[in-house]
Amino acid sequence: MTEALSATLSFTVGDDDTAAALGSGSLPVLATPRLLAWCEAATCVAIEPVLPEGGTSVGTRVSLEHLGASPVGAEVEVTATSAYVDGRLHRFTVAARHPAGGKVVGTGEVTRVVVDAERFLARARR
C-alpha cells in the first residue's frame, strides 16, 4: 500500500486574514475564506510529489466547517491528508487547529483533480 500524501502548514493570523478585511464579516478574527485558502494550500503541497511533468492540480469540491474563532496573532496549523484516490482525482481531509492547546479551528474535505497545466489553460481561454 502507498503511504498517504500529507502536508502540514503553519500560519499566523494577520490583519489581512480577518473577516473584517475580507468582507466575510465584521470581526477581527480569522475569516472563513482565508481558512479555506490555507486548507487548499495544504492540499497543493500534499499532492505535489505525485504530479507528473507539466501537471498541476485544480480544486473541484470543498466542504469546510469553521468551528472556532482565531484572533489576530493566533497560530494555526493546517493538515491535509489524502483520504481517497481514483486516477486523477484526489480527495483530502483537512483539519486546522491551534498548536498551543490543540483547539480545532476547522475540519473538512477538499477534492483536487490532476490536470495538464497547458491544456487546462488553453481550454480556459476558449
C-alpha atoms as one frame of an Amber mdcrd trajectory, in Angstrom:
protein
   0.000   0.000   0.000   1.215   3.501  -0.839   1.865   5.909   2.003  -0.827
   8.593   2.296   0.019  12.003   0.920   0.084  14.564   3.696   1.262  18.092
   4.436   1.062  20.446   7.383   1.439  24.209   7.011   1.654  26.809   9.779
   0.173  30.293   9.610  -0.190  33.301  11.882  -3.464  35.199  11.646  -2.738
  38.743  10.493  -4.919  41.793   9.962  -5.324  40.889   6.260  -6.669  37.433
   7.203  -9.668  38.669   9.175 -13.355  38.560   8.352 -13.418  42.358   8.530
 -10.599  42.652   5.957 -12.012  40.064   3.556 -15.631  41.192   3.718 -16.950
  37.950   5.181 -17.987  39.538   8.458 -17.188  42.461  10.710 -14.952  40.925
  13.373 -11.145  40.910  13.571 -10.892  37.089  13.617  -9.746  34.557  11.017
 -12.072  34.723   8.016 -13.584  31.543   6.653 -12.383  32.354   3.096  -8.791
  32.623   4.397  -9.138  29.348   6.324 -10.334  27.732   3.107  -7.376  29.162
   1.181  -4.994  27.772   3.800  -6.660  24.353   3.574  -6.313  24.368  -0.206
  -2.666  25.421   0.100  -2.005  22.384   2.297  -3.619  20.073  -0.283  -1.455
  21.615  -3.024   1.694  20.860  -1.035   0.489  17.339  -0.216  -0.252  16.418
  -3.851   2.948  17.936  -5.270   5.065  14.744  -5.040   2.753  12.822  -7.399
   2.230  15.466 -10.064   3.531  14.478 -13.497   5.830  16.710 -15.558   3.747
  19.691 -16.714   0.973  18.765 -14.328  -0.806  20.676 -11.635  -3.994  20.184
  -9.665  -7.204  22.161  -9.511  -9.732  22.266  -6.722 -13.143  20.936  -7.707
 -15.080  20.486  -4.468 -14.840  21.799  -0.916 -16.675  21.065   2.312 -15.490
  23.080   5.307 -16.751  23.623   8.829 -15.243  26.648  10.569 -15.611  25.603
  14.194 -13.687  28.126  16.278 -12.507  31.718  16.253  -8.843  32.652  15.860
  -7.850  36.203  16.807  -5.104  38.221  15.118  -1.762  36.796  16.249  -3.052
  33.248  16.713  -1.023  30.386  15.249  -2.972  27.973  13.057  -1.687  24.623
  11.757  -3.465  23.154   8.755  -3.009  19.490   7.835  -4.186  17.857   4.622
  -4.141  14.066   4.314  -5.201  12.025   1.300  -8.334  10.039   2.010  -9.233
   8.733  -1.439  -7.565   8.486  -4.849  -9.200   7.437  -8.109  -6.953   8.077
 -11.082  -6.540  11.848 -11.382  -8.999  12.588  -8.549  -7.560  13.102  -5.055
  -9.765  13.722  -2.018  -8.130  15.135   1.103  -9.348  15.522   4.644  -8.253
  18.822   6.130  -8.003  19.920   9.740  -6.952  23.238  11.232  -6.039  23.679
  14.866  -4.245  25.946  17.270  -0.981  24.118  18.069  -0.986  25.576  21.583
  -3.732  23.594  23.280  -4.878  21.718  20.187  -8.185  23.607  19.780  -9.792
  22.549  16.489 -10.494  25.567  14.284 -11.923  23.784  11.256 -12.369  20.455
   9.503 -13.402  19.419   6.054 -12.646  17.839   2.748 -11.036  19.193  -0.427
 -11.132  17.401  -3.774  -8.469  18.118  -6.389  -8.038  16.789  -9.920  -4.642
  16.451 -11.610  -4.540  18.223 -14.991  -2.011  19.144 -17.637  -1.394  22.848
 -16.936  -1.022  23.999 -20.554  -4.052  22.091 -21.819  -6.138  23.310 -18.892
  -5.229  26.962 -19.532  -5.837  26.607 -23.270  -9.354  25.294 -22.576  -9.992
  28.060 -20.046  -9.105  30.750 -22.608 -11.651  29.454 -25.154
